[in-house]
Amino acid sequence: MTCHNCGGELEKVIVDLPFKVEHNSIIIIKQLPVLQCQNCSEFLIEDTVMKEIDKILKNVDKTAELEILNYV
Ligand SMILES: [Zn+2]
């Protein structure tokens, strides 16, 4: 896989990423496996990982202003 931004090489990395789910609610998912461009640092989240993120965000308590979860 190559970067859609610059065509550089993508490398699998583990990161913590914040997702905004509601007006006031931010979910931080830790230990997410994503692809990062070694050239321009652009992130790419694979479809399978994105589906898992969707599931996590659907089940999360949206009344919390900030929630920190682990991606497993
Ligand atoms: Zn790039």
N, CA, C, O and the ligand as a Tripos MOL2 file, in Angstrom:
@<TRIPOS>MOLECULE
protein
  289   287    73     0     0
PROTEIN
NO_CHARGES

@<TRIPOS>ATOM
      1 N           0.8490   -1.2070    0.0000 N.3       1 MET1
      2 CA          0.0000    0.0000    0.0000 C.3       1 MET1
      3 C           0.8790    1.2490    0.0000 C.2       1 MET1
      4 O           1.9100    1.3060    0.6700 O.2       1 MET1
      5 N           0.4490    2.2350   -0.7580 N.am      2 THR2
      6 CA          1.1990    3.4920   -0.7720 C.3       2 THR2
      7 C           0.2840    4.6460   -0.3710 C.2       2 THR2
      8 O          -0.9410    4.5320   -0.4330 O.2       2 THR2
      9 N           0.8770    5.7280    0.0310 N.am      3 CYS3
     10 CA          0.1730    6.9160    0.5120 C.3       3 CYS3
     11 C          -0.6080    7.5860   -0.6170 C.2       3 CYS3
     12 O          -0.0780    7.8120   -1.7050 O.2       3 CYS3
     13 N          -1.8900    7.9020   -0.3380 N.am      4 HIS4
     14 CA         -2.7080    8.5650   -1.3610 C.3       4 HIS4
     15 C          -2.3070   10.0270   -1.5260 C.2       4 HIS4
     16 O          -2.6660   10.6800   -2.5060 O.2       4 HIS4
     17 N          -1.5680   10.5160   -0.5630 N.am      5 ASN5
     18 CA         -1.1780   11.9240   -0.5640 C.3       5 ASN5
     19 C           0.1010   12.1570   -1.3710 C.2       5 ASN5
     20 O           0.1610   13.0510   -2.2140 O.2       5 ASN5
     21 N           1.1140   11.3430   -1.1010 N.am      6 CYS6
     22 CA          2.4170   11.5880   -1.7340 C.3       6 CYS6
     23 C           2.9920   10.3640   -2.4340 C.2       6 CYS6
     24 O           4.0240   10.4550   -3.0980 O.2       6 CYS6
     25 N           2.3220    9.2120   -2.2870 N.am      7 GLY7
     26 CA          2.8370    8.0090   -2.9290 C.3       7 GLY7
     27 C           3.9400    7.3160   -2.1440 C.2       7 GLY7
     28 O           4.5510    6.3610   -2.6250 O.2       7 GLY7
     29 N           4.1880    7.7970   -0.9460 N.am      8 GLY8
     30 CA          5.2350    7.2160   -0.1010 C.3       8 GLY8
     31 C           4.8370    5.8660    0.4540 C.2       8 GLY8
     32 O           3.6960    5.4270    0.3080 O.2       8 GLY8
     33 N           5.7830    5.2210    1.0840 N.am      9 GLU9
     34 CA          5.5800    3.8950    1.6660 C.3       9 GLU9
     35 C           4.8020    4.0010    2.9780 C.2       9 GLU9
     36 O           5.1170    4.8270    3.8350 O.2       9 GLU9
     37 N           3.7630    3.1350    3.1240 N.am     10 LEU10
     38 CA          2.9870    3.1270    4.3690 C.3      10 LEU10
     39 C           3.5220    2.0680    5.3180 C.2      10 LEU10
     40 O           3.8740    0.9600    4.9130 O.2      10 LEU10
     41 N           3.5720    2.4330    6.5740 N.am     11 GLU11
     42 CA          4.0820    1.5250    7.5860 C.3      11 GLU11
     43 C           3.0310    1.3520    8.6730 C.2      11 GLU11
     44 O           2.3560    2.3110    9.0480 O.2      11 GLU11
     45 N           2.8890    0.1060    9.1890 N.am     12 LYS12
     46 CA          1.9150   -0.1340   10.2500 C.3      12 LYS12
     47 C           2.4570    0.3930   11.5760 C.2      12 LYS12
     48 O           3.5590    0.0400   11.9970 O.2      12 LYS12
     49 N           1.6700    1.2350   12.2160 N.am     13 VAL13
     50 CA          2.0740    1.7720   13.5130 C.3      13 VAL13
     51 C           0.8890    1.6790   14.4720 C.2      13 VAL13
     52 O          -0.2600    1.5570   14.0460 O.2      13 VAL13
     53 N           1.1810    1.7360   15.7660 N.am     14 ILE14
     54 CA          0.1530    1.7030   16.8040 C.3      14 ILE14
     55 C           0.0730    3.0990   17.4210 C.2      14 ILE14
     56 O           1.0640    3.6320   17.9200 O.2      14 ILE14
     57 N          -1.1320    3.6790   17.3740 N.am     15 VAL15
     58 CA         -1.2910    5.0380   17.8800 C.3      15 VAL15
     59 C          -2.5510    5.1560   18.7430 C.2      15 VAL15
     60 O          -3.4020    4.2670   18.7400 O.2      15 VAL15
     61 N          -2.6550    6.2490   19.4690 N.am     16 ASP16
     62 CA         -3.8670    6.6160   20.1950 C.3      16 ASP16
     63 C          -4.5230    7.7460   19.4140 C.2      16 ASP16
     64 O          -3.8860    8.7650   19.1430 O.2      16 ASP16
     65 N          -5.8020    7.5720   19.0470 N.am     17 LEU17
     66 CA         -6.4690    8.5980   18.2480 C.3      17 LEU17
     67 C          -7.7780    9.0580   18.8950 C.2      17 LEU17
     68 O          -8.5350    8.2370   19.4130 O.2      17 LEU17
     69 N          -8.0470   10.3690   18.8660 N.am     18 PRO18
     70 CA         -9.3140   10.8810   19.3760 C.3      18 PRO18
     71 C         -10.3880   10.9030   18.2940 C.2      18 PRO18
     72 O         -10.1120   11.2270   17.1390 O.2      18 PRO18
     73 N         -11.6250   10.5520   18.6820 N.am     19 PHE19
     74 CA        -12.7620   10.6120   17.7590 C.3      19 PHE19
     75 C         -13.8640   11.4320   18.4030 C.2      19 PHE19
     76 O         -14.2190   11.2080   19.5600 O.2      19 PHE19
     77 N         -14.4000   12.3730   17.6590 N.am     20 LYS20
     78 CA        -15.5090   13.1690   18.1640 C.3      20 LYS20
     79 C         -16.8060   12.4640   17.7830 C.2      20 LYS20
     80 O         -17.0730   12.2670   16.5980 O.2      20 LYS20
     81 N         -17.6220   12.0780   18.7740 N.am     21 VAL21
     82 CA        -18.8460   11.3410   18.4710 C.3      21 VAL21
     83 C         -20.1110   12.1770   18.6050 C.2      21 VAL21
     84 O         -21.0710   11.9770   17.8620 O.2      21 VAL21
     85 N         -20.1140   13.0910   19.5280 N.am     22 GLU22
     86 CA        -21.2660   13.9690   19.6990 C.3      22 GLU22
     87 C         -20.7170   15.3730   19.8490 C.2      22 GLU22
     88 O         -19.5060   15.5930   19.8200 O.2      22 GLU22
     89 N         -21.6230   16.3130   20.0090 N.am     23 HIS23
     90 CA        -21.2230   17.7100   20.1410 C.3      23 HIS23
     91 C         -20.1350   17.8950   21.2010 C.2      23 HIS23
     92 O         -19.1540   18.6080   20.9920 O.2      23 HIS23
     93 N         -20.3360   17.2380   22.3360 N.am     24 ASN24
     94 CA        -19.4400   17.4690   23.4760 C.3      24 ASN24
     95 C         -18.6200   16.2610   23.8710 C.2      24 ASN24
     96 O         -17.9690   16.2590   24.9160 O.2      24 ASN24
     97 N         -18.6460   15.2560   23.0590 N.am     25 SER25
     98 CA        -18.0760   13.9910   23.4810 C.3      25 SER25
     99 C         -16.8830   13.5880   22.6150 C.2      25 SER25
    100 O         -16.9600   13.5640   21.3870 O.2      25 SER25
    101 N         -15.7970   13.2770   23.2840 N.am     26 ILE26
    102 CA        -14.6090   12.8280   22.5680 C.3      26 ILE26
    103 C         -14.1700   11.4820   23.1220 C.2      26 ILE26
    104 O         -14.0200   11.3080   24.3310 O.2      26 ILE26
    105 N         -13.9700   10.5470   22.2270 N.am     27 ILE27
    106 CA        -13.5140    9.2160   22.6050 C.3      27 ILE27
    107 C         -12.0720    9.0640   22.1280 C.2      27 ILE27
    108 O         -11.7580    9.2980   20.9610 O.2      27 ILE27
    109 N         -11.2260    8.6770   23.0340 N.am     28 ILE28
    110 CA         -9.8540    8.3880   22.6270 C.3      28 ILE28
    111 C          -9.7030    6.8760   22.5840 C.2      28 ILE28
    112 O          -9.9240    6.1940   23.5850 O.2      28 ILE28
    113 N          -9.3320    6.3620   21.4380 N.am     29 ILE29
    114 CA         -9.0950    4.9200   21.3180 C.3      29 ILE29
    115 C          -7.5920    4.6940   21.2750 C.2      29 ILE29
    116 O          -6.8790    5.2040   20.4120 O.2      29 ILE29
    117 N          -7.1440    3.9040   22.2480 N.am     30 LYS30
    118 CA         -5.7060    3.6540   22.3650 C.3      30 LYS30
    119 C          -5.3250    2.3750   21.6430 C.2      30 LYS30
    120 O          -6.1500    1.4850   21.4390 O.2      30 LYS30
    121 N          -4.0760    2.3060   21.2680 N.am     31 GLN31
    122 CA         -3.4920    1.1050   20.6620 C.3      31 GLN31
    123 C          -4.1400    0.7410   19.3240 C.2      31 GLN31
    124 O          -4.3240   -0.4330   19.0060 O.2      31 GLN31
    125 N          -4.4800    1.7680   18.5540 N.am     32 LEU32
    126 CA         -5.0790    1.5230   17.2420 C.3      32 LEU32
    127 C          -4.0000    1.1960   16.2170 C.2      32 LEU32
    128 O          -3.0060    1.9120   16.1010 O.2      32 LEU32
    129 N          -4.2040    0.0990   15.4680 N.am     33 PRO33
    130 CA         -3.2570   -0.1730   14.3890 C.3      33 PRO33
    131 C          -3.6410    0.6220   13.1350 C.2      33 PRO33
    132 O          -4.7130    0.4080   12.5690 O.2      33 PRO33
    133 N          -2.8010    1.5010   12.7200 N.am     34 VAL34
    134 CA         -3.0750    2.2990   11.5200 C.3      34 VAL34
    135 C          -1.8640    2.2380   10.5920 C.2      34 VAL34
    136 O          -0.7930    1.7600   10.9640 O.2      34 VAL34
    137 N          -2.0660    2.7330    9.3860 N.am     35 LEU35
    138 CA         -0.9540    2.8200    8.4440 C.3      35 LEU35
    139 C          -0.5160    4.2820    8.3740 C.2      35 LEU35
    140 O          -1.3370    5.1770    8.1760 O.2      35 LEU35
    141 N           0.7690    4.5100    8.5360 N.am     36 GLN36
    142 CA          1.2700    5.8720    8.4770 C.3      36 GLN36
    143 C           2.3370    5.9830    7.3950 C.2      36 GLN36
    144 O           3.2010    5.1190    7.2460 O.2      36 GLN36
    145 N           2.2430    7.0720    6.6500 N.am     37 CYS37
    146 CA          3.2180    7.3380    5.5940 C.3      37 CYS37
    147 C           4.5530    7.7360    6.2190 C.2      37 CYS37
    148 O           4.6070    8.5910    7.1030 O.2      37 CYS37
    149 N           5.6120    7.1130    5.7560 N.am     38 GLN38
    150 CA          6.9310    7.4280    6.2930 C.3      38 GLN38
    151 C           7.4510    8.7390    5.7240 C.2      38 GLN38
    152 O           8.4020    9.3260    6.2400 O.2      38 GLN38
    153 N           6.8230    9.1780    4.6720 N.am     39 ASN39
    154 CA          7.2740   10.3910    3.9930 C.3      39 ASN39
    155 C           6.5880   11.6550    4.5210 C.2      39 ASN39
    156 O           7.2600   12.6260    4.8670 O.2      39 ASN39
    157 N           5.2180   11.6430    4.5850 N.am     40 CYS40
    158 CA          4.4920   12.8670    4.9350 C.3      40 CYS40
    159 C           3.6710   12.7250    6.2160 C.2      40 CYS40
    160 O           2.9760   13.6630    6.6080 O.2      40 CYS40
    161 N           3.7420   11.5550    6.8790 N.am     41 SER41
    162 CA          3.0470   11.3150    8.1490 C.3      41 SER41
    163 C           1.5280   11.2350    8.0460 C.2      41 SER41
    164 O           0.8420   11.2360    9.0680 O.2      41 SER41
    165 N           0.9920   11.1670    6.8300 N.am     42 GLU42
    166 CA         -0.4420   10.9770    6.6130 C.3      42 GLU42
    167 C          -0.8760    9.6290    7.1830 C.2      42 GLU42
    168 O          -0.1750    8.6260    7.0470 O.2      42 GLU42
    169 N          -2.0630    9.6230    7.8340 N.am     43 PHE43
    170 CA         -2.6030    8.3840    8.3930 C.3      43 PHE43
    171 C          -3.5850    7.7430    7.4400 C.2      43 PHE43
    172 O          -4.2960    8.4350    6.7110 O.2      43 PHE43
    173 N          -3.6270    6.4290    7.4450 N.am     44 LEU44
    174 CA         -4.6710    5.7050    6.7380 C.3      44 LEU44
    175 C          -5.1900    4.6260    7.6790 C.2      44 LEU44
    176 O          -4.4190    3.8370    8.2250 O.2      44 LEU44
    177 N          -6.5200    4.6040    7.8620 N.am     45 ILE45
    178 CA         -7.1200    3.5740    8.7040 C.3      45 ILE45
    179 C          -7.7450    2.5290    7.7890 C.2      45 ILE45
    180 O          -8.5820    2.8560    6.9470 O.2      45 ILE45
    181 N          -7.3430    1.2810    7.9530 N.am     46 GLU46
    182 CA         -7.8610    0.2120    7.1020 C.3      46 GLU46
    183 C          -9.3530   -0.0130    7.3700 C.2      46 GLU46
    184 O          -9.8450    0.2690    8.4620 O.2      46 GLU46
    185 N         -10.0660   -0.5250    6.3570 N.am     47 ASP47
    186 CA        -11.5200   -0.7430    6.4510 C.3      47 ASP47
    187 C         -11.9020   -1.6290    7.6300 C.2      47 ASP47
    188 O         -12.8690   -1.3470    8.3380 O.2      47 ASP47
    189 N         -11.1360   -2.7090    7.8420 N.am     48 THR48
    190 CA        -11.4610   -3.6350    8.9230 C.3      48 THR48
    191 C         -11.3320   -2.9330   10.2770 C.2      48 THR48
    192 O         -12.1420   -3.1520   11.1780 O.2      48 THR48
    193 N         -10.3190   -2.1020   10.4080 N.am     49 VAL49
    194 CA        -10.1050   -1.3600   11.6540 C.3      49 VAL49
    195 C         -11.1940   -0.3060   11.8210 C.2      49 VAL49
    196 O         -11.6940   -0.0860   12.9240 O.2      49 VAL49
    197 N         -11.5560    0.3450   10.7150 N.am     50 MET50
    198 CA        -12.5950    1.3800   10.7350 C.3      50 MET50
    199 C         -13.9310    0.8000   11.2000 C.2      50 MET50
    200 O         -14.6680    1.4490   11.9420 O.2      50 MET50
    201 N         -14.2430   -0.4360   10.7580 N.am     51 LYS51
    202 CA        -15.4860   -1.0850   11.1720 C.3      51 LYS51
    203 C         -15.4890   -1.3400   12.6730 C.2      51 LYS51
    204 O         -16.5070   -1.1590   13.3420 O.2      51 LYS51
    205 N         -14.3410   -1.7620   13.1940 N.am     52 GLU52
    206 CA        -14.2090   -1.9870   14.6400 C.3      52 GLU52
    207 C         -14.3870   -0.6690   15.3960 C.2      52 GLU52
    208 O         -15.0250   -0.6270   16.4470 O.2      52 GLU52
    209 N         -13.8230    0.3860   14.8560 N.am     53 ILE53
    210 CA        -13.9550    1.7090   15.4830 C.3      53 ILE53
    211 C         -15.4290    2.1150   15.5160 C.2      53 ILE53
    212 O         -15.9150    2.6130   16.5320 O.2      53 ILE53
    213 N         -16.1400    1.9020   14.4030 N.am     54 ASP54
    214 CA        -17.5810    2.2060   14.3400 C.3      54 ASP54
    215 C         -18.3380    1.4780   15.4440 C.2      54 ASP54
    216 O         -19.1920    2.0560   16.1170 O.2      54 ASP54
    217 N         -18.0070    0.1880   15.6190 N.am     55 LYS55
    218 CA        -18.6620   -0.6150   16.6480 C.3      55 LYS55
    219 C         -18.3870   -0.0470   18.0340 C.2      55 LYS55
    220 O         -19.2910    0.0900   18.8580 O.2      55 LYS55
    221 N         -17.1250    0.2790   18.2690 N.am     56 ILE56
    222 CA        -16.7350    0.8290   19.5740 C.3      56 ILE56
    223 C         -17.4840    2.1360   19.8300 C.2      56 ILE56
    224 O         -17.9950    2.3620   20.9270 O.2      56 ILE56
    225 N         -17.5450    2.9910   18.8150 N.am     57 LEU57
    226 CA        -18.1670    4.3030   18.9970 C.3      57 LEU57
    227 C         -19.6800    4.1930   19.1840 C.2      57 LEU57
    228 O         -20.2840    5.0240   19.8630 O.2      57 LEU57
    229 N         -20.2900    3.1730   18.5860 N.am     58 LYS58
    230 CA        -21.7300    2.9730   18.7360 C.3      58 LYS58
    231 C         -22.0890    2.5360   20.1440 C.2      58 LYS58
    232 O         -23.1460    2.8950   20.6630 O.2      58 LYS58
    233 N         -21.2030    1.7560   20.7650 N.am     59 ASN59
    234 CA        -21.4920    1.1880   22.0820 C.3      59 ASN59
    235 C         -21.0360    2.0580   23.2410 C.2      59 ASN59
    236 O         -21.2620    1.7410   24.4080 O.2      59 ASN59
    237 N         -20.3970    3.1480   22.8960 N.am     60 VAL60
    238 CA        -19.7910    3.9510   23.9440 C.3      60 VAL60
    239 C         -20.8260    4.8480   24.6360 C.2      60 VAL60
    240 O         -21.8560    5.1860   24.0540 O.2      60 VAL60
    241 N         -20.5390    5.2190   25.8620 N.am     61 ASP61
    242 CA        -21.4150    6.1110   26.6150 C.3      61 ASP61
    243 C         -21.2160    7.5520   26.1180 C.2      61 ASP61
    244 O         -20.2100    8.1960   26.4130 O.2      61 ASP61
    245 N         -22.2080    8.0330   25.3550 N.am     62 LYS62
    246 CA        -22.0390    9.3370   24.7120 C.3      62 LYS62
    247 C         -22.3430   10.5090   25.6420 C.2      62 LYS62
    248 O         -22.2130   11.6700   25.2550 O.2      62 LYS62
    249 N         -22.7450   10.1960   26.8570 N.am     63 THR63
    250 CA        -22.9600   11.2890   27.8010 C.3      63 THR63
    251 C         -21.6410   11.7150   28.4610 C.2      63 THR63
    252 O         -21.5460   12.7870   29.0580 O.2      63 THR63
    253 N         -20.6380   10.8570   28.3380 N.am     64 ALA64
    254 CA        -19.3400   11.2110   28.9060 C.3      64 ALA64
    255 C         -18.6380   12.2220   28.0010 C.2      64 ALA64
    256 O         -18.6600   12.0850   26.7780 O.2      64 ALA64
    257 N         -18.0290   13.2170   28.5920 N.am     65 GLU65
    258 CA        -17.3230   14.2110   27.7770 C.3      65 GLU65
    259 C         -16.0680   13.6310   27.1550 C.2      65 GLU65
    260 O         -15.6970   13.9420   26.0230 O.2      65 GLU65
    261 N         -15.4330   12.7810   27.9360 N.am     66 LEU66
    262 CA        -14.1890   12.1910   27.4580 C.3      66 LEU66
    263 C         -14.1170   10.7490   27.9320 C.2      66 LEU66
    264 O         -14.2670   10.4540   29.1180 O.2      66 LEU66
    265 N         -13.8870    9.8810   26.9970 N.am     67 GLU67
    266 CA        -13.7560    8.4760   27.3610 C.3      67 GLU67
    267 C         -12.5210    7.9130   26.6780 C.2      67 GLU67
    268 O         -12.2500    8.1940   25.5100 O.2      67 GLU67
    269 N         -11.7840    7.1180   27.4240 N.am     68 ILE68
    270 CA        -10.5730    6.5270   26.8660 C.3      68 ILE68
    271 C         -10.7300    5.0150   26.8510 C.2      68 ILE68
    272 O         -10.9560    4.3880   27.8860 O.2      68 ILE68
    273 N         -10.6070    4.4440   25.6650 N.am     69 LEU69
    274 CA        -10.8150    3.0050   25.5010 C.3      69 LEU69
    275 C          -9.6040    2.3830   24.8250 C.2      69 LEU69
    276 O          -8.8200    3.0530   24.1530 O.2      69 LEU69
    277 N          -9.4830    1.0940   25.0240 N.am     70 ASN70
    278 CA         -8.4320    0.3620   24.3290 C.3      70 ASN70
    279 C          -9.0020   -0.3670   23.1270 C.2      70 ASN70
    280 O         -10.0450   -1.0140   23.2220 O.2      70 ASN70
    281 N          -8.3260   -0.2660   22.0110 N.am     71 TYR71
    282 CA         -8.7020   -1.0550   20.8430 C.3      71 TYR71
    283 C          -8.1100   -2.4410   21.0290 C.2      71 TYR71
    284 O          -6.9050   -2.5990   21.2220 O.2      71 TYR71
    285 N          -8.9880   -3.4530   20.9670 N.am     72 VAL72
    286 CA         -8.4270   -4.8060   21.1140 C.3      72 VAL72
    287 C          -8.7640   -5.6180   19.8640 C.2      72 VAL72
    288 O          -8.3920   -6.7870   19.7670 O.2      72 VAL72
    289 ZN          2.6160   10.4340    2.2060 Zn       73 ZN73
@<TRIPOS>BOND
     1     1     2 1
     2     2     3 1
     3     3     4 2
     4     3     5 am
     5     5     6 1
     6     6     7 1
     7     7     8 2
     8     7     9 am
     9     9    10 1
    10    10    11 1
    11    11    12 2
    12    11    13 am
    13    13    14 1
    14    14    15 1
    15    15    16 2
    16    15    17 am
    17    17    18 1
    18    18    19 1
    19    19    20 2
    20    19    21 am
    21    21    22 1
    22    22    23 1
    23    23    24 2
    24    23    25 am
    25    25    26 1
    26    26    27 1
    27    27    28 2
    28    27    29 am
    29    29    30 1
    30    30    31 1
    31    31    32 2
    32    31    33 am
    33    33    34 1
    34    34    35 1
    35    35    36 2
    36    35    37 am
    37    37    38 1
    38    38    39 1
    39    39    40 2
    40    39    41 am
    41    41    42 1
    42    42    43 1
    43    43    44 2
    44    43    45 am
    45    45    46 1
    46    46    47 1
    47    47    48 2
    48    47    49 am
    49    49    50 1
    50    50    51 1
    51    51    52 2
    52    51    53 am
    53    53    54 1
    54    54    55 1
    55    55    56 2
    56    55    57 am
    57    57    58 1
    58    58    59 1
    59    59    60 2
    60    59    61 am
    61    61    62 1
    62    62    63 1
    63    63    64 2
    64    63    65 am
    65    65    66 1
    66    66    67 1
    67    67    68 2
    68    67    69 am
    69    69    70 1
    70    70    71 1
    71    71    72 2
    72    71    73 am
    73    73    74 1
    74    74    75 1
    75    75    76 2
    76    75    77 am
    77    77    78 1
    78    78    79 1
    79    79    80 2
    80    79    81 am
    81    81    82 1
    82    82    83 1
    83    83    84 2
    84    83    85 am
    85    85    86 1
    86    86    87 1
    87    87    88 2
    88    87    89 am
    89    89    90 1
    90    90    91 1
    91    91    92 2
    92    91    93 am
    93    93    94 1
    94    94    95 1
    95    95    96 2
    96    95    97 am
    97    97    98 1
    98    98    99 1
    99    99   100 2
   100    99   101 am
   101   101   102 1
   102   102   103 1
   103   103   104 2
   104   103   105 am
   105   105   106 1
   106   106   107 1
   107   107   108 2
   108   107   109 am
   109   109   110 1
   110   110   111 1
   111   111   112 2
   112   111   113 am
   113   113   114 1
   114   114   115 1
   115   115   116 2
   116   115   117 am
   117   117   118 1
   118   118   119 1
   119   119   120 2
   120   119   121 am
   121   121   122 1
   122   122   123 1
   123   123   124 2
   124   123   125 am
   125   125   126 1
   126   126   127 1
   127   127   128 2
   128   127   129 am
   129   129   130 1
   130   130   131 1
   131   131   132 2
   132   131   133 am
   133   133   134 1
   134   134   135 1
   135   135   136 2
   136   135   137 am
   137   137   138 1
   138   138   139 1
   139   139   140 2
   140   139   141 am
   141   141   142 1
   142   142   143 1
   143   143   144 2
   144   143   145 am
   145   145   146 1
   146   146   147 1
   147   147   148 2
   148   147   149 am
   149   149   150 1
   150   150   151 1
   151   151   152 2
   152   151   153 am
   153   153   154 1
   154   154   155 1
   155   155   156 2
   156   155   157 am
   157   157   158 1
   158   158   159 1
   159   159   160 2
   160   159   161 am
   161   161   162 1
   162   162   163 1
   163   163   164 2
   164   163   165 am
   165   165   166 1
   166   166   167 1
   167   167   168 2
   168   167   169 am
   169   169   170 1
   170   170   171 1
   171   171   172 2
   172   171   173 am
   173   173   174 1
   174   174   175 1
   175   175   176 2
   176   175   177 am
   177   177   178 1
   178   178   179 1
   179   179   180 2
   180   179   181 am
   181   181   182 1
   182   182   183 1
   183   183   184 2
   184   183   185 am
   185   185   186 1
   186   186   187 1
   187   187   188 2
   188   187   189 am
   189   189   190 1
   190   190   191 1
   191   191   192 2
   192   191   193 am
   193   193   194 1
   194   194   195 1
   195   195   196 2
   196   195   197 am
   197   197   198 1
   198   198   199 1
   199   199   200 2
   200   199   201 am
   201   201   202 1
   202   202   203 1
   203   203   204 2
   204   203   205 am
   205   205   206 1
   206   206   207 1
   207   207   208 2
   208   207   209 am
   209   209   210 1
   210   210   211 1
   211   211   212 2
   212   211   213 am
   213   213   214 1
   214   214   215 1
   215   215   216 2
   216   215   217 am
   217   217   218 1
   218   218   219 1
   219   219   220 2
   220   219   221 am
   221   221   222 1
   222   222   223 1
   223   223   224 2
   224   223   225 am
   225   225   226 1
   226   226   227 1
   227   227   228 2
   228   227   229 am
   229   229   230 1
   230   230   231 1
   231   231   232 2
   232   231   233 am
   233   233   234 1
   234   234   235 1
   235   235   236 2
   236   235   237 am
   237   237   238 1
   238   238   239 1
   239   239   240 2
   240   239   241 am
   241   241   242 1
   242   242   243 1
   243   243   244 2
   244   243   245 am
   245   245   246 1
   246   246   247 1
   247   247   248 2
   248   247   249 am
   249   249   250 1
   250   250   251 1
   251   251   252 2
   252   251   253 am
   253   253   254 1
   254   254   255 1
   255   255   256 2
   256   255   257 am
   257   257   258 1
   258   258   259 1
   259   259   260 2
   260   259   261 am
   261   261   262 1
   262   262   263 1
   263   263   264 2
   264   263   265 am
   265   265   266 1
   266   266   267 1
   267   267   268 2
   268   267   269 am
   269   269   270 1
   270   270   271 1
   271   271   272 2
   272   271   273 am
   273   273   274 1
   274   274   275 1
   275   275   276 2
   276   275   277 am
   277   277   278 1
   278   278   279 1
   279   279   280 2
   280   279   281 am
   281   281   282 1
   282   282   283 1
   283   283   284 2
   284   283   285 am
   285   285   286 1
   286   286   287 1
   287   287   288 2
@<TRIPOS>SUBSTRUCTURE
     1 MET1         2 RESIDUE 1 A MET
     2 THR2         6 RESIDUE 1 A THR
     3 CYS3        10 RESIDUE 1 A CYS
     4 HIS4        14 RESIDUE 1 A HIS
     5 ASN5        18 RESIDUE 1 A ASN
     6 CYS6        22 RESIDUE 1 A CYS
     7 GLY7        26 RESIDUE 1 A GLY
     8 GLY8        30 RESIDUE 1 A GLY
     9 GLU9        34 RESIDUE 1 A GLU
    10 LEU10       38 RESIDUE 1 A LEU
    11 GLU11       42 RESIDUE 1 A GLU
    12 LYS12       46 RESIDUE 1 A LYS
    13 VAL13       50 RESIDUE 1 A VAL
    14 ILE14       54 RESIDUE 1 A ILE
    15 VAL15       58 RESIDUE 1 A VAL
    16 ASP16       62 RESIDUE 1 A ASP
    17 LEU17       66 RESIDUE 1 A LEU
    18 PRO18       70 RESIDUE 1 A PRO
    19 PHE19       74 RESIDUE 1 A PHE
    20 LYS20       78 RESIDUE 1 A LYS
    21 VAL21       82 RESIDUE 1 A VAL
    22 GLU22       86 RESIDUE 1 A GLU
    23 HIS23       90 RESIDUE 1 A HIS
    24 ASN24       94 RESIDUE 1 A ASN
    25 SER25       98 RESIDUE 1 A SER
    26 ILE26      102 RESIDUE 1 A ILE
    27 ILE27      106 RESIDUE 1 A ILE
    28 ILE28      110 RESIDUE 1 A ILE
    29 ILE29      114 RESIDUE 1 A ILE
    30 LYS30      118 RESIDUE 1 A LYS
    31 GLN31      122 RESIDUE 1 A GLN
    32 LEU32      126 RESIDUE 1 A LEU
    33 PRO33      130 RESIDUE 1 A PRO
    34 VAL34      134 RESIDUE 1 A VAL
    35 LEU35      138 RESIDUE 1 A LEU
    36 GLN36      142 RESIDUE 1 A GLN
    37 CYS37      146 RESIDUE 1 A CYS
    38 GLN38      150 RESIDUE 1 A GLN
    39 ASN39      154 RESIDUE 1 A ASN
    40 CYS40      158 RESIDUE 1 A CYS
    41 SER41      162 RESIDUE 1 A SER
    42 GLU42      166 RESIDUE 1 A GLU
    43 PHE43      170 RESIDUE 1 A PHE
    44 LEU44      174 RESIDUE 1 A LEU
    45 ILE45      178 RESIDUE 1 A ILE
    46 GLU46      182 RESIDUE 1 A GLU
    47 ASP47      186 RESIDUE 1 A ASP
    48 THR48      190 RESIDUE 1 A THR
    49 VAL49      194 RESIDUE 1 A VAL
    50 MET50      198 RESIDUE 1 A MET
    51 LYS51      202 RESIDUE 1 A LYS
    52 GLU52      206 RESIDUE 1 A GLU
    53 ILE53      210 RESIDUE 1 A ILE
    54 ASP54      214 RESIDUE 1 A ASP
    55 LYS55      218 RESIDUE 1 A LYS
    56 ILE56      222 RESIDUE 1 A ILE
    57 LEU57      226 RESIDUE 1 A LEU
    58 LYS58      230 RESIDUE 1 A LYS
    59 ASN59      234 RESIDUE 1 A ASN
    60 VAL60      238 RESIDUE 1 A VAL
    61 ASP61      242 RESIDUE 1 A ASP
    62 LYS62      246 RESIDUE 1 A LYS
    63 THR63      250 RESIDUE 1 A THR
    64 ALA64      254 RESIDUE 1 A ALA
    65 GLU65      258 RESIDUE 1 A GLU
    66 LEU66      262 RESIDUE 1 A LEU
    67 GLU67      266 RESIDUE 1 A GLU
    68 ILE68      270 RESIDUE 1 A ILE
    69 LEU69      274 RESIDUE 1 A LEU
    70 ASN70      278 RESIDUE 1 A ASN
    71 TYR71      282 RESIDUE 1 A TYR
    72 VAL72      286 RESIDUE 1 A VAL
    73 ZN73       289 GROUP 0 **** ****
